[in-house]
Amino acid sequence: MKNFLIDPLRNLEPYNRLVKDIEDKRSPIQTYGIIDESIGHIVYALQEHTDRQILLLTYSETRSKRIYEDIKNLGKKQVYLLS
């Protein structure tokens, strides 16, 4: 099923490399340069495109709550915030 919110990311080479690293089970994977407003969107898309659990670590509780809410608002039902 097409998802207009995340399928356009498949046209981006850096995103495809990230998906490939996840599928190839490379660990750990680190990214940089993603603007704060896009992190929830990217995590949501990665989980949808790889069908794997994603663990996201960040530097503050406030930031983690904001990302958590972003992912929940995109429709993910199984999202957990650990603090």
Secondary structure by P-SEA (a helix, b strand, c coil): ccccccccccccaaaaaaaaaaaaccccccccccccccaaaaaaaaaaaccbbbbbbbccaaaaaaaaaaaaaaccccccccc
